[in-house]
Amino acid sequence: MTNDPDLVSVPPPGCPAHTDHASPVPLYGPRYAADPGLVFDRLRRSGPVAPVELAPGVHAKLVTGYYAALGVLRSPQMFSKDPRRWRALAEGEVPPDSPVIPMMGYRPNALFADGTAHTRLRQAITDSLDRVDPHALRGYAERSADTLIDRFAPRGEAELLAGYAGVLPLLIFNRLFGLDDSDSDRLVAALAKMFEGGAGAEEGDALFGRYVQDLVALKRARPGQDMTSWLMSHPSQLTDEEMLHQCTLLIAAGTEPVQNLIGNALRLLLADDRFAGSLSGGSMSIDAALDEVLWLDPPMANYAVHYPLRDVDLGGVRLKEGEPVVVSLAAANTDPALTHAMQRSGNRAHLAFSAGPHTCPARDAARLIAAVAIERLMDRVPDVELAVPVNELQWRPGPFHRALTTLPVRFTPIQIDETSGDSSWNLAPSAWIRPAATSTPRPPDSATPARRRRWSFLAEWWRGR
C-alpha cells in the first residue's frame, strides 16, 4: 500500500465524490479546444478526478489535481501502463476503430510496458539517446532552422506552423533516425492525423506504421550512425517488432509535441506584452517563455494513460480495475492548490514531460530544439509580429494535444544571399553523433513495402508554395 493521501482518502458519507453518476465531459471537438481551462474548472468541482469522454463512447477518468497526478505517475505498484488491461476495450465496449485507439492501443514499446519489460526497453532508448552530442545537435538544429527561415524570409510573411515549427523537428528526427530529408513529409501527414484523434486517426496510424517499417527494413540492410542502428545493436537485442514500436514511440514523441511546444511558445512571445513588441527587447527570456508554456499550455494536454490494477480510491473517487485513468498534464499544472511560486520561471516541477518511471527520456533534447527554433527566428527576423489578433488564432481539436491550427506572421522582408550556398544538410553524421557499432544486418520479418507516392507537403514547401 501507499502512504499517499490522494490514493487513500475517502470523502464523508453523502459527498458527490462517492458517486460515479456525473455525466462525462467530452474532451473532443472545437468547444473543448477553444478553452480547455474552462472545462478543467468545471471538472475540478468533482474533485481531483472526474469522468470524461475522450471520443464518442470512450469513457475515462481525468486526473486534474497536481498531487493526485503525481500519485498515479509514481505508483506503478497500483497503476499499469499496459492497455491490454483496458477492460472496456477487451469486452468490446470500445470499437477497435475508435479514433483514440492509435494513441491508446497496445504496442510493445516502453510507453506501454511495466516492470522489467519497461526497464529493458527504456534502457535501450536512454542508452541510444545518450550517444547524441547535445552541442552538435544544437548546431545542426541551428543550421536546419536557418534553412527554413531562408525559405520564407524574402516574402515578409509566413505561416510559422506549416513552414517552420511543424517542419523543424521532423527534419531533425528524420535525419537522427537515418532517413533523408525528403521522407519527412510522410511524418507530417501521418502524425497530424494520429494526434487529432478524429476520423483520419486510423489512416494516420497506418501511414506512420508504413513509414517506420520502411525505416527499420532500410537500417537492417544498411546500418549507420543513427538512432535506429544503435537501437538494433543494443545489448537488449530488440526483435524486429520491438524495433518498429520503439522507433514509432520515439519519433511520434519527438515530433508532434515539439512542434506544439515551439508553436505555443511563439504564440506567447508574439502576443504577451512581457515578450512582445520588439522580441529582442522583451523583459523575459526565451527560457522563461518555455517554462511558462510547459506550465500553462503544455504541448500534450492530456495523456499518460494508466489502468488501476485493482479498485482504488484516488482523491476520494473510486477507480475501477482496468478503466482508463488519463492524467491531464495541463490541468495538473494549473491546479489552484499550487502556489504561484511553483509556476514561476525557473521552476521545472511541471508535469509537461510526465513524472515517475515513464518520464520523457528526451525532454532535454525537446527543449533544446524548441529553444533553438525561437532563438534563430528572433535573431533572423527581429520585427516579426502576428498577422491576426491573438484571439483569432484557433486550436486543433483533439483530446490529447494542445496545438494551434495556424500561426500567421508578418515582418520586414529580408534579402537572402543565395550565392553563399545552402550547407545546412551537408553536416556528416559523424560530426554531430558519436559513432557506435551496429549489429550484423539481417532480413526484416517482412519484405520492404514497395515505394509509395510521397505526400506533397514538404515538396510544396520546398518549392516555396
DRENNU-74088 format. One record per residue (C-alpha): z, y, x. Coordinates in Angstrom, 2 decimals, decimal comma. Each point is the difference from the previous one (the first is absolute). Layout:
// DRENNU-74088
<tipa pz="Z" py="Y" px="X"/>
...
END
This chain:
// DRENNU-74088
<tipa pz="0,00" py="0,00" px="0,00"/>
<tipa pz="-0,47" py="3,61" px="0,99"/>
<tipa pz="2,58" py="2,76" px="0,02"/>
<tipa pz="-2,57" py="2,62" px="-1,02"/>
<tipa pz="1,39" py="1,64" px="-3,16"/>
<tipa pz="-3,49" py="0,57" px="-1,41"/>
<tipa pz="-0,56" py="-3,74" px="-0,12"/>
<tipa pz="3,24" py="-0,94" px="-1,74"/>
<tipa pz="1,13" py="2,97" px="-2,07"/>
<tipa pz="0,04" py="-0,60" px="-3,75"/>
<tipa pz="0,10" py="2,84" px="-2,58"/>
<tipa pz="2,69" py="0,13" px="-2,67"/>
<tipa pz="-0,56" py="-1,86" px="-3,29"/>
<tipa pz="-2,40" py="1,74" px="-2,35"/>
<tipa pz="-1,83" py="1,82" px="2,80"/>
<tipa pz="-3,80" py="0,11" px="-0,59"/>
<tipa pz="-0,46" py="-1,41" px="3,50"/>
<tipa pz="1,25" py="-3,34" px="-1,34"/>
<tipa pz="-3,08" py="-0,29" px="-2,18"/>
<tipa pz="-3,57" py="-0,75" px="0,99"/>
<tipa pz="-1,63" py="1,30" px="-3,18"/>
<tipa pz="-1,24" py="3,39" px="1,21"/>
<tipa pz="-3,76" py="0,42" px="-0,29"/>
<tipa pz="-1,62" py="-0,38" px="3,42"/>
<tipa pz="-1,51" py="3,21" px="1,35"/>
<tipa pz="-3,64" py="-0,35" px="1,16"/>
<tipa pz="-0,71" py="0,87" px="3,63"/>
<tipa pz="-3,78" py="0,08" px="-0,39"/>
<tipa pz="-2,37" py="2,58" px="-1,42"/>
<tipa pz="-0,38" py="3,75" px="0,54"/>
<tipa pz="3,28" py="1,01" px="-1,66"/>
<tipa pz="2,14" py="-1,76" px="2,58"/>
<tipa pz="-2,31" py="1,03" px="2,85"/>
<tipa pz="0,23" py="3,69" px="-0,98"/>
<tipa pz="3,80" py="0,18" px="0,17"/>
<tipa pz="1,82" py="-3,12" px="1,23"/>
<tipa pz="3,17" py="2,04" px="0,54"/>
<tipa pz="0,27" py="0,58" px="-3,74"/>
<tipa pz="-0,34" py="-3,75" px="-0,59"/>
<tipa pz="2,64" py="-0,77" px="2,64"/>
<tipa pz="2,42" py="2,46" px="-1,64"/>
<tipa pz="-0,46" py="-1,81" px="-3,29"/>
<tipa pz="0,54" py="-3,40" px="1,60"/>
<tipa pz="3,18" py="1,15" px="1,74"/>
<tipa pz="1,66" py="0,44" px="-3,39"/>
<tipa pz="0,28" py="-3,79" px="-0,07"/>
<tipa pz="1,67" py="-0,06" px="3,40"/>
<tipa pz="-1,39" py="-0,92" px="3,42"/>
<tipa pz="-2,22" py="-2,75" px="-1,47"/>
<tipa pz="-2,28" py="0,26" px="-3,04"/>
<tipa pz="-2,74" py="-2,04" px="-1,75"/>
<tipa pz="-3,62" py="1,02" px="0,70"/>
<tipa pz="-3,52" py="-1,24" px="-0,65"/>
<tipa pz="-2,19" py="-0,20" px="3,10"/>
<tipa pz="-3,15" py="-0,83" px="-1,97"/>
<tipa pz="-0,55" py="-0,98" px="-3,63"/>
<tipa pz="2,30" py="-2,95" px="-0,62"/>
<tipa pz="1,43" py="-0,09" px="3,54"/>
<tipa pz="3,71" py="0,79" px="-0,16"/>
<tipa pz="2,41" py="0,64" px="2,87"/>
<tipa pz="3,24" py="1,73" px="0,86"/>
<tipa pz="-0,35" py="3,20" px="2,03"/>
<tipa pz="2,79" py="0,94" px="2,41"/>
<tipa pz="0,38" py="3,80" px="0,03"/>
<tipa pz="3,36" py="0,35" px="1,75"/>
<tipa pz="0,07" py="0,44" px="3,77"/>
<tipa pz="3,03" py="-2,19" px="0,67"/>
<tipa pz="-1,09" py="-2,60" px="-2,55"/>
<tipa pz="-3,38" py="-0,13" px="1,80"/>
<tipa pz="1,74" py="-0,60" px="3,32"/>
<tipa pz="2,00" py="-2,76" px="-1,68"/>
<tipa pz="-3,24" py="-1,78" px="-0,91"/>
<tipa pz="-1,86" py="0,65" px="3,25"/>
<tipa pz="2,91" py="-1,16" px="2,17"/>
<tipa pz="1,02" py="-3,09" px="-1,99"/>
<tipa pz="-2,46" py="-2,81" px="0,77"/>
<tipa pz="2,72" py="-2,48" px="-0,95"/>
<tipa pz="-0,27" py="1,25" px="-3,60"/>
<tipa pz="-3,60" py="1,22" px="-0,33"/>
<tipa pz="-3,20" py="-1,75" px="1,06"/>
<tipa pz="-3,33" py="1,59" px="0,90"/>
<tipa pz="-2,00" py="-3,10" px="-0,98"/>
<tipa pz="-2,12" py="0,67" px="-3,15"/>
<tipa pz="-0,11" py="-3,72" px="-0,73"/>
<tipa pz="3,46" py="0,60" px="-1,47"/>
<tipa pz="-1,51" py="2,39" px="-2,59"/>
<tipa pz="0,92" py="-1,90" px="-3,14"/>
<tipa pz="-2,21" py="1,87" px="-2,48"/>
<tipa pz="-3,07" py="-0,59" px="2,17"/>
<tipa pz="0,82" py="-3,67" px="0,52"/>
<tipa pz="0,50" py="-0,51" px="-3,74"/>
<tipa pz="-3,30" py="1,68" px="-0,94"/>
<tipa pz="1,52" py="3,13" px="-1,53"/>
<tipa pz="-1,88" py="2,12" px="2,55"/>
<tipa pz="-3,75" py="-0,66" px="0,11"/>
<tipa pz="-1,34" py="-0,97" px="3,44"/>
<tipa pz="-2,56" py="2,81" px="-0,24"/>
<tipa pz="2,61" py="2,71" px="-0,61"/>
<tipa pz="-0,85" py="3,15" px="2,02"/>
<tipa pz="3,31" py="-0,19" px="1,88"/>
<tipa pz="-0,58" py="-3,52" px="1,34"/>
<tipa pz="-1,89" py="1,17" px="3,13"/>
<tipa pz="3,12" py="1,95" px="1,02"/>
<tipa pz="2,63" py="-2,43" px="-1,27"/>
<tipa pz="-1,53" py="-3,47" px="0,16"/>
<tipa pz="1,09" py="-2,43" px="2,70"/>
<tipa pz="-1,67" py="-0,05" px="3,39"/>
<tipa pz="1,30" py="-1,91" px="3,04"/>
<tipa pz="0,89" py="3,13" px="1,94"/>
<tipa pz="3,13" py="1,63" px="1,37"/>
<tipa pz="0,42" py="2,29" px="-3,01"/>
<tipa pz="0,37" py="-2,89" px="-2,44"/>
<tipa pz="2,03" py="-2,33" px="2,23"/>
<tipa pz="3,73" py="-0,61" px="0,33"/>
<tipa pz="2,29" py="-1,41" px="2,67"/>
<tipa pz="-1,45" py="-1,83" px="3,00"/>
<tipa pz="-3,56" py="0,24" px="-1,37"/>
<tipa pz="0,32" py="3,77" px="-0,16"/>
<tipa pz="1,51" py="0,15" px="3,50"/>
<tipa pz="-2,89" py="-2,01" px="1,47"/>
<tipa pz="-2,76" py="2,02" px="-1,65"/>
<tipa pz="1,65" py="3,36" px="0,64"/>
<tipa pz="0,51" py="-0,83" px="3,68"/>
<tipa pz="-3,74" py="-0,52" px="0,42"/>
<tipa pz="-0,60" py="3,40" px="-1,58"/>
<tipa pz="2,62" py="1,94" px="1,94"/>
<tipa pz="-0,98" py="-1,58" px="3,34"/>
<tipa pz="-3,64" py="0,89" px="-0,59"/>
<tipa pz="0,84" py="3,56" px="-1,06"/>
<tipa pz="2,10" py="0,39" px="3,13"/>
<tipa pz="-3,14" py="-0,45" px="2,10"/>
<tipa pz="-1,43" py="3,28" px="-1,29"/>
<tipa pz="0,64" py="2,94" px="2,35"/>
<tipa pz="1,15" py="2,88" px="-2,29"/>
<tipa pz="-1,09" py="2,70" px="2,45"/>
<tipa pz="-3,51" py="-1,38" px="0,20"/>
<tipa pz="-0,02" py="-0,58" px="-3,77"/>
<tipa pz="0,77" py="3,71" px="-0,43"/>
<tipa pz="-2,95" py="0,90" px="2,21"/>
<tipa pz="-2,30" py="-2,28" px="-1,95"/>
<tipa pz="1,22" py="1,44" px="-3,30"/>
<tipa pz="-0,58" py="3,54" px="1,28"/>
<tipa pz="-3,58" py="-0,78" px="0,99"/>
<tipa pz="-0,60" py="-1,72" px="-3,33"/>
<tipa pz="1,41" py="2,98" px="-1,90"/>
<tipa pz="-2,21" py="2,38" px="1,97"/>
<tipa pz="-3,07" py="-2,06" px="-0,86"/>
<tipa pz="0,82" py="0,25" px="-3,69"/>
<tipa pz="0,73" py="3,74" px="0,17"/>
<tipa pz="-3,30" py="0,58" px="1,81"/>
<tipa pz="-1,79" py="-1,41" px="-3,04"/>
<tipa pz="1,30" py="2,54" px="-2,51"/>
<tipa pz="1,01" py="2,98" px="2,18"/>
<tipa pz="-3,40" py="1,81" px="-0,16"/>
<tipa pz="-0,02" py="-0,08" px="-3,84"/>
<tipa pz="3,14" py="2,09" px="-0,54"/>
<tipa pz="1,22" py="-2,41" px="-2,67"/>
<tipa pz="1,07" py="-3,61" px="-0,23"/>
<tipa pz="1,56" py="-2,63" px="-2,19"/>
<tipa pz="2,79" py="-1,09" px="2,32"/>
<tipa pz="0,69" py="-3,37" px="-1,60"/>
<tipa pz="-3,52" py="-1,41" px="-0,05"/>
<tipa pz="-1,04" py="1,65" px="3,25"/>
<tipa pz="3,16" py="-0,06" px="2,09"/>
<tipa pz="3,35" py="-1,47" px="-1,13"/>
<tipa pz="-1,74" py="-2,91" px="-1,72"/>
<tipa pz="-2,14" py="-0,84" px="3,02"/>
<tipa pz="2,11" py="0,53" px="3,12"/>
<tipa pz="2,43" py="-2,94" px="-0,46"/>
<tipa pz="-2,89" py="-2,29" px="-0,95"/>
<tipa pz="-1,89" py="0,78" px="3,17"/>
<tipa pz="3,09" py="-0,50" px="2,15"/>
<tipa pz="1,15" py="-3,27" px="-1,56"/>
<tipa pz="-3,52" py="-1,35" px="-0,30"/>
<tipa pz="-0,47" py="0,49" px="3,74"/>
<tipa pz="3,54" py="-1,14" px="0,82"/>
<tipa pz="-0,72" py="-3,32" px="-1,70"/>
<tipa pz="-3,28" py="-0,38" px="1,86"/>
<tipa pz="-2,81" py="1,06" px="-2,35"/>
<tipa pz="-2,63" py="2,70" px="0,34"/>
<tipa pz="0,42" py="3,36" px="-1,72"/>
<tipa pz="-2,81" py="-0,81" px="-2,43"/>
<tipa pz="2,19" py="-2,68" px="-1,61"/>
<tipa pz="2,51" py="2,62" px="-1,17"/>
<tipa pz="-1,86" py="0,77" px="-3,23"/>
<tipa pz="0,83" py="-3,48" px="-1,29"/>
<tipa pz="3,68" py="0,83" px="0,38"/>
<tipa pz="-0,38" py="3,27" px="-1,90"/>
<tipa pz="-1,40" py="-1,67" px="-3,10"/>
<tipa pz="2,24" py="-3,07" px="0,01"/>
<tipa pz="3,36" py="1,65" px="0,64"/>
<tipa pz="-0,54" py="2,82" px="-2,48"/>
<tipa pz="-0,60" py="-2,53" px="-2,78"/>
<tipa pz="2,95" py="-2,17" px="1,01"/>
<tipa pz="2,64" py="2,73" px="0,19"/>
<tipa pz="-0,99" py="1,64" px="-3,28"/>
<tipa pz="0,89" py="-3,17" px="-1,85"/>
<tipa pz="-2,63" py="0,64" px="-2,68"/>
<tipa pz="-3,00" py="-1,85" px="-1,34"/>
<tipa pz="-1,58" py="-0,23" px="3,46"/>
<tipa pz="3,07" py="-1,47" px="1,74"/>
<tipa pz="-1,31" py="-3,57" px="-0,07"/>
<tipa pz="-3,36" py="1,11" px="1,40"/>
<tipa pz="1,76" py="1,99" px="2,72"/>
<tipa pz="2,07" py="-3,04" px="0,91"/>
<tipa pz="-3,14" py="-2,11" px="0,34"/>
<tipa pz="-1,76" py="2,64" px="2,10"/>
<tipa pz="2,97" py="0,32" px="2,29"/>
<tipa pz="0,25" py="-3,77" px="0,33"/>
<tipa pz="-3,62" py="-0,23" px="1,15"/>
<tipa pz="0,54" py="2,81" px="2,51"/>
<tipa pz="2,94" py="-1,85" px="1,57"/>
<tipa pz="-1,82" py="-3,35" px="-0,04"/>
<tipa pz="-2,84" py="1,56" px="1,97"/>
<tipa pz="2,48" py="1,53" px="2,42"/>
<tipa pz="1,86" py="-3,25" px="0,74"/>
<tipa pz="-3,22" py="-2,00" px="0,32"/>
<tipa pz="-1,39" py="2,53" px="2,47"/>
<tipa pz="3,14" py="-0,02" px="2,15"/>
<tipa pz="0,22" py="-3,79" px="0,03"/>
<tipa pz="-3,51" py="0,02" px="1,47"/>
<tipa pz="0,39" py="3,08" px="2,23"/>
<tipa pz="3,66" py="0,89" px="0,74"/>
<tipa pz="0,65" py="3,33" px="1,65"/>
<tipa pz="2,69" py="2,58" px="0,77"/>
<tipa pz="1,05" py="0,71" px="-3,58"/>
<tipa pz="2,72" py="-0,72" px="-2,54"/>
<tipa pz="-1,90" py="-2,86" px="-1,63"/>
<tipa pz="-0,46" py="-1,86" px="3,28"/>
<tipa pz="3,62" py="0,58" px="1,00"/>
<tipa pz="1,23" py="-1,45" px="-3,26"/>
<tipa pz="-2,20" py="-3,04" px="0,60"/>
<tipa pz="1,41" py="-0,55" px="3,48"/>
<tipa pz="3,65" py="0,51" px="-0,97"/>
<tipa pz="2,40" py="-2,91" px="0,68"/>
<tipa pz="0,69" py="-0,23" px="-3,74"/>
<tipa pz="-3,42" py="-1,72" px="-0,24"/>
<tipa pz="-1,15" py="1,52" px="-3,27"/>
<tipa pz="-2,35" py="-2,11" px="-2,07"/>
<tipa pz="-3,31" py="1,44" px="-1,17"/>
<tipa pz="1,49" py="0,59" px="-3,45"/>
<tipa pz="3,03" py="1,74" px="1,51"/>
<tipa pz="-2,30" py="2,10" px="2,17"/>
<tipa pz="-1,96" py="1,14" px="-3,03"/>
<tipa pz="3,12" py="1,08" px="-1,80"/>
<tipa pz="1,78" py="1,68" px="2,94"/>
<tipa pz="-3,13" py="2,08" px="0,61"/>
<tipa pz="-0,24" py="0,76" px="-3,72"/>
<tipa pz="3,60" py="1,21" px="0,00"/>
<tipa pz="-0,28" py="2,11" px="3,14"/>
<tipa pz="-3,29" py="1,67" px="-0,86"/>
<tipa pz="0,98" py="0,76" px="-3,60"/>
<tipa pz="3,42" py="1,33" px="1,04"/>
<tipa pz="-1,49" py="2,01" px="2,85"/>
<tipa pz="-2,78" py="1,78" px="-1,87"/>
<tipa pz="0,61" py="0,95" px="-3,64"/>
<tipa pz="3,66" py="1,11" px="0,48"/>
<tipa pz="-0,91" py="1,99" px="3,12"/>
<tipa pz="-2,85" py="1,68" px="-1,86"/>
<tipa pz="2,46" py="0,99" px="-2,71"/>
<tipa pz="2,53" py="1,26" px="2,53"/>
<tipa pz="-2,61" py="2,24" px="1,63"/>
<tipa pz="-1,29" py="1,26" px="-3,35"/>
<tipa pz="3,45" py="0,67" px="-1,46"/>
<tipa pz="1,14" py="1,78" px="3,15"/>
<tipa pz="-3,12" py="2,18" px="0,09"/>
<tipa pz="0,55" py="0,92" px="-3,64"/>
<tipa pz="3,55" py="1,08" px="0,84"/>
<tipa pz="-1,10" py="1,97" px="3,05"/>
<tipa pz="-2,73" py="1,82" px="-1,91"/>
<tipa pz="2,00" py="0,72" px="-3,16"/>
<tipa pz="3,57" py="0,69" px="1,11"/>
<tipa pz="0,88" py="3,50" px="1,20"/>
<tipa pz="2,19" py="-1,45" px="2,72"/>
<tipa pz="-3,11" py="-1,44" px="1,62"/>
<tipa pz="-2,96" py="1,76" px="-1,62"/>
<tipa pz="-1,77" py="3,24" px="0,73"/>
<tipa pz="-1,08" py="-0,38" px="3,57"/>
<tipa pz="1,06" py="-3,56" px="0,72"/>
<tipa pz="0,68" py="0,72" px="3,63"/>
<tipa pz="2,35" py="2,78" px="-1,07"/>
<tipa pz="2,04" py="-2,08" px="-2,40"/>
<tipa pz="3,75" py="-0,08" px="0,39"/>
<tipa pz="0,28" py="-3,80" px="-0,13"/>
<tipa pz="-1,58" py="-2,63" px="2,24"/>
<tipa pz="-2,38" py="-2,84" px="-0,72"/>
<tipa pz="2,84" py="-2,43" px="0,63"/>
<tipa pz="2,01" py="1,81" px="-2,67"/>
<tipa pz="-2,91" py="-0,26" px="-2,43"/>
<tipa pz="-0,31" py="-3,74" px="0,63"/>
<tipa pz="3,75" py="-0,46" px="-0,47"/>
<tipa pz="-0,14" py="1,86" px="-3,29"/>
<tipa pz="-2,94" py="-2,02" px="-1,31"/>
<tipa pz="1,61" py="-3,29" px="1,05"/>
<tipa pz="3,13" py="1,03" px="-1,90"/>
<tipa pz="-1,50" py="1,63" px="-3,08"/>
<tipa pz="-3,59" py="-1,28" px="-0,36"/>
<tipa pz="-0,23" py="-3,29" px="1,96"/>
<tipa pz="-3,48" py="-1,56" px="0,16"/>
<tipa pz="1,23" py="-3,20" px="-1,67"/>
<tipa pz="2,12" py="1,16" px="-2,92"/>
<tipa pz="0,98" py="-3,40" px="-1,39"/>
<tipa pz="-0,26" py="-3,35" px="1,75"/>
<tipa pz="2,29" py="-2,31" px="2,06"/>
<tipa pz="-0,02" py="-2,57" px="-2,81"/>
<tipa pz="2,88" py="-2,50" px="0,05"/>
<tipa pz="1,01" py="-2,95" px="-2,19"/>
<tipa pz="3,67" py="-0,87" px="-0,67"/>
<tipa pz="0,89" py="-3,47" px="1,21"/>
<tipa pz="2,42" py="-0,26" px="-2,92"/>
<tipa pz="1,18" py="2,23" px="-2,83"/>
<tipa pz="1,79" py="2,98" px="1,53"/>
<tipa pz="1,42" py="3,37" px="-1,01"/>
<tipa pz="-1,51" py="2,99" px="1,80"/>
<tipa pz="1,65" py="3,32" px="-0,76"/>
<tipa pz="1,26" py="-1,42" px="-3,29"/>
<tipa pz="-3,38" py="-1,34" px="-1,12"/>
<tipa pz="-0,54" py="-3,73" px="-0,35"/>
<tipa pz="-3,00" py="-1,21" px="2,01"/>
<tipa pz="-1,36" py="-3,42" px="-0,88"/>
<tipa pz="-0,99" py="-2,58" px="2,54"/>
<tipa pz="-3,70" py="0,30" px="0,82"/>
<tipa pz="-0,71" py="3,35" px="-1,67"/>
<tipa pz="-1,74" py="2,65" px="2,14"/>
<tipa pz="2,32" py="2,65" px="1,36"/>
<tipa pz="-2,08" py="2,91" px="1,31"/>
<tipa pz="1,64" py="2,51" px="2,31"/>
<tipa pz="-1,10" py="3,55" px="-0,76"/>
<tipa pz="-0,04" py="1,48" px="3,47"/>
<tipa pz="-0,79" py="3,41" px="-1,51"/>
<tipa pz="2,75" py="-0,08" px="-2,62"/>
<tipa pz="2,58" py="-1,34" px="2,47"/>
<tipa pz="-0,81" py="2,79" px="2,45"/>
<tipa pz="0,54" py="2,62" px="-2,72"/>
<tipa pz="3,13" py="-1,60" px="-1,44"/>
<tipa pz="2,30" py="2,85" px="-1,18"/>
<tipa pz="2,86" py="-1,92" px="1,59"/>
<tipa pz="-1,38" py="0,97" px="3,41"/>
<tipa pz="1,09" py="3,31" px="1,46"/>
<tipa pz="-2,56" py="2,59" px="1,05"/>
<tipa pz="1,11" py="-0,57" px="3,58"/>
<tipa pz="-1,31" py="-3,57" px="-0,21"/>
<tipa pz="-3,50" py="1,27" px="-0,73"/>
<tipa pz="-0,15" py="2,77" px="2,57"/>
<tipa pz="-2,57" py="0,08" px="2,77"/>
<tipa pz="0,77" py="-2,43" px="2,79"/>
<tipa pz="1,96" py="-2,45" px="-2,15"/>
<tipa pz="-2,09" py="-3,17" px="-0,21"/>
<tipa pz="2,29" py="-2,09" px="-2,16"/>
<tipa pz="-2,69" py="0,06" px="-2,71"/>
<tipa pz="-1,40" py="-3,25" px="-1,36"/>
<tipa pz="-3,70" py="0,91" px="0,29"/>
<tipa pz="-0,46" py="-2,85" px="2,49"/>
<tipa pz="2,43" py="-2,29" px="-1,87"/>
<tipa pz="3,17" py="-1,35" px="1,67"/>
<tipa pz="1,63" py="-3,27" px="0,97"/>
<tipa pz="-1,88" py="-3,01" px="1,42"/>
<tipa pz="-3,31" py="1,15" px="-1,53"/>
<tipa pz="0,02" py="3,54" px="1,41"/>
<tipa pz="-3,57" py="1,04" px="0,87"/>
<tipa pz="-0,59" py="-1,04" px="3,64"/>
<tipa pz="-2,77" py="2,60" px="0,46"/>
<tipa pz="1,89" py="3,08" px="-1,21"/>
<tipa pz="-0,17" py="1,74" px="3,39"/>
<tipa pz="-3,76" py="-0,51" px="0,26"/>
<tipa pz="-0,48" py="1,20" px="-3,59"/>
<tipa pz="1,96" py="3,16" px="0,63"/>
<tipa pz="-1,84" py="0,62" px="3,28"/>
<tipa pz="-3,42" py="-0,26" px="-1,67"/>
<tipa pz="1,07" py="2,32" px="-2,82"/>
<tipa pz="1,42" py="2,57" px="2,44"/>
<tipa pz="-3,16" py="-0,05" px="2,09"/>
<tipa pz="-2,19" py="0,44" px="-3,09"/>
<tipa pz="1,92" py="3,13" px="-1,02"/>
<tipa pz="0,31" py="1,42" px="3,52"/>
<tipa pz="-3,72" py="-0,27" px="0,70"/>
<tipa pz="-0,96" py="1,57" px="-3,33"/>
<tipa pz="2,40" py="2,90" px="0,51"/>
<tipa pz="-1,22" py="0,50" px="3,53"/>
<tipa pz="-3,70" py="-0,14" px="-0,80"/>
<tipa pz="0,01" py="1,71" px="-3,43"/>
<tipa pz="2,99" py="2,40" px="0,03"/>
<tipa pz="-0,97" py="1,97" px="-3,14"/>
<tipa pz="-0,52" py="-3,02" px="-2,27"/>
<tipa pz="1,24" py="0,50" px="-3,57"/>
<tipa pz="-0,16" py="-1,80" px="-3,33"/>
<tipa pz="-3,23" py="0,63" px="-1,91"/>
<tipa pz="1,78" py="-0,42" px="-3,35"/>
<tipa pz="3,50" py="0,88" px="-1,24"/>
<tipa pz="2,49" py="-2,69" px="0,98"/>
<tipa pz="0,82" py="-0,73" px="-3,65"/>
<tipa pz="-3,62" py="-1,03" px="-0,57"/>
<tipa pz="0,21" py="-2,81" px="2,54"/>
<tipa pz="0,17" py="-3,38" px="-1,70"/>
<tipa pz="1,67" py="-3,27" px="0,95"/>
<tipa pz="-1,56" py="-3,45" px="-0,12"/>
<tipa pz="1,58" py="-2,22" px="-2,67"/>
<tipa pz="1,67" py="-3,23" px="1,04"/>
<tipa pz="3,50" py="-1,49" px="0,04"/>
<tipa pz="0,36" py="-0,30" px="3,76"/>
<tipa pz="-1,49" py="2,86" px="2,01"/>
<tipa pz="0,35" py="3,80" px="0,00"/>
<tipa pz="-3,48" py="1,27" px="0,78"/>
<tipa pz="-2,11" py="3,04" px="-0,81"/>
<tipa pz="-3,50" py="-0,43" px="-1,43"/>
<tipa pz="-1,47" py="2,88" px="2,03"/>
<tipa pz="1,15" py="2,73" px="2,38"/>
<tipa pz="-2,72" py="2,71" px="0,13"/>
<tipa pz="0,41" py="2,75" px="2,61"/>
<tipa pz="-1,91" py="2,98" px="1,39"/>
<tipa pz="0,09" py="1,81" px="3,33"/>
<tipa pz="-2,11" py="2,13" px="2,31"/>
<tipa pz="-2,98" py="-2,11" px="1,15"/>
<tipa pz="0,22" py="-1,15" px="3,59"/>
<tipa pz="-3,01" py="-0,40" px="2,25"/>
<tipa pz="-0,02" py="-3,36" px="1,80"/>
<tipa pz="-1,57" py="-0,34" px="3,43"/>
<tipa pz="-2,11" py="-3,10" px="-0,55"/>
<tipa pz="-1,19" py="-0,03" px="3,60"/>
<tipa pz="3,42" py="-1,18" px="1,18"/>
<tipa pz="-0,64" py="-3,44" px="-1,49"/>
<tipa pz="2,26" py="-2,16" px="-2,13"/>
<tipa pz="2,25" py="-2,10" px="2,23"/>
<tipa pz="2,60" py="-0,78" px="-2,63"/>
<tipa pz="-1,00" py="-3,64" px="-0,36"/>
<tipa pz="-0,81" py="-0,67" px="3,67"/>
<tipa pz="3,54" py="-0,77" px="1,06"/>
<tipa pz="0,15" py="-3,57" px="1,29"/>
<tipa pz="2,66" py="-2,18" px="-1,64"/>
<tipa pz="1,68" py="-0,63" px="3,35"/>
<tipa pz="0,59" py="3,74" px="0,32"/>
<tipa pz="2,39" py="0,13" px="-2,91"/>
<tipa pz="1,19" py="-3,56" px="-0,64"/>
<tipa pz="1,66" py="-2,19" px="2,63"/>
<tipa pz="-1,94" py="-3,22" px="0,67"/>
<tipa pz="1,13" py="-3,29" px="-1,44"/>
<tipa pz="-1,03" py="-3,61" px="0,41"/>
<tipa pz="-1,74" py="-1,47" px="-3,02"/>
<tipa pz="-0,12" py="-3,52" px="-1,35"/>
<tipa pz="-2,92" py="-2,33" px="0,49"/>
<tipa pz="-2,57" py="0,78" px="-2,67"/>
<tipa pz="-0,14" py="-2,57" px="-2,79"/>
<tipa pz="-2,12" py="-0,16" px="-3,12"/>
<tipa pz="1,39" py="1,71" px="-3,08"/>
<tipa pz="1,13" py="-2,11" px="-2,95"/>
<tipa pz="-3,05" py="1,12" px="-1,92"/>
<tipa pz="-3,41" py="1,21" px="1,05"/>
<tipa pz="-0,50" py="3,69" px="0,55"/>
<tipa pz="-1,37" py="1,53" px="-3,22"/>
<tipa pz="-3,50" py="1,40" px="0,13"/>
<tipa pz="-0,20" py="3,67" px="0,92"/>
<tipa pz="0,43" py="2,08" px="-3,15"/>
<tipa pz="-1,33" py="3,36" px="-1,04"/>
<tipa pz="2,37" py="2,64" px="1,31"/>
<tipa pz="1,66" py="2,58" px="-2,20"/>
<tipa pz="-1,61" py="3,40" px="0,38"/>
<tipa pz="3,08" py="2,20" px="0,28"/>
<tipa pz="0,15" py="0,39" px="3,78"/>
<tipa pz="-3,76" py="-0,05" px="0,37"/>
<tipa pz="-0,30" py="2,98" px="-2,33"/>
<tipa pz="2,92" py="1,73" px="1,67"/>
<tipa pz="-1,53" py="-0,59" px="3,45"/>
<tipa pz="-3,24" py="1,62" px="-1,18"/>
<tipa pz="1,96" py="3,04" px="-1,19"/>
<tipa pz="-0,49" py="-0,56" px="-3,74"/>
END
